[in-house]
Amino acid sequence: MKRPRVYKFRLFVAGHAMNSLQAVTNLKTLCANYLPDRHEIEIVDVYQAPERALNEGVMMTPTLLRISPTPVRRIVGTLSQTATVLQALELESAVI
């Protein structure tokens, strides 16, 4: 039996800034609704790990990277427009 594809995300945030908190909430909701049991989320606070942001080329927060499956996709913002986020991250075909 084929295992379902797992999507790995890395969200870069700036501490507890309102936009960052909204992005975290929106990403968790999106994953729960569209990728249940098929996602992993890593949250990176650029205040705590600025070198990681620089290494990934992240210059603004919040920035979401879809790490897996490749190729890497990125979107900047609060992730509040679900249809736009699904399209930008090429997740439309992943939706159950």
N, C-alpha and C positions, 0 to 999 in steps of 0.2 A: 504494500500500500504506500502510495506517495505521500510524503510528509508535506504539510502546508508550508508555503514560503513565509519566513519570518522577516519582518521589516525592522531595520535598526535605525534609530534616529538619535541625533545629537543636537540638543538645543542649547544655544549659547544665550545666557541671560546676564543682566546687570543687577545683581543683588535682588532687592525686593522692590524694584521699580514697578510701577503699575503696569506698563506694557509687558514687562517680563512675566509678571504674575498672570496676566491675561493669556499670554502665549502658552505658559505651562498648563493652565486649565484647559485651554482650547485644544492643545495637542492631546492631552489625556482623554478628553471627551471624544475627539475624532478617532483616536485609536480604539477606544472602548466600543464605539458605535460601528466602525468600519473594518477594524482589524482585530477583533477580539481574540485573545490568546495567540496572536501572530505578530507581536511587536515587542520591541525593547526600546526603552527611552533612557538616554543618558543626559543629564542636565549639567552644564558647565557654567559656573559663575565666573565671568571674566574678571571680576575683582579678586577672586581667589586664585585663578589660573590664567593670567593674561597671556602667557606664552603659548598656551593651547589655542587661544583665539588667533594669535598671530600666525602660528604654524598652519592653521586651517584657512587663513586668509579672511577671517571674520573681522570686519571693520565697524559693524553696527550691530546693535542688539535690539530686540531678540532676532537671532538668525537660527533657522532650523536646517540641518543637513540630514538628508536621507542617505545613510552610509551604505546600507545594503537593502536590496540588491543593487549592484553597480549598474550604470555609472552613478556617481554621487550627484544628488540634486540639492538645490538650496533655495530657500525662500526667506525673505526678511519681513518681519511684522508680527502682529499679534495672532495671526492665524484665524481670524474671526470669519473670513469668507470661505466656508467649507468647500464649496465647489471649486473655487480658485485654487485652494491649497491642494485638493485632490488632483487637479489638472497639473499644477506646477510640479508636484512631486511624482507625477505619472502613476497615481494610485487608482485611477478609475477602473482599471481591469482587475485590481486586487479586491475591490469591494464585493462582499458576499451578497 
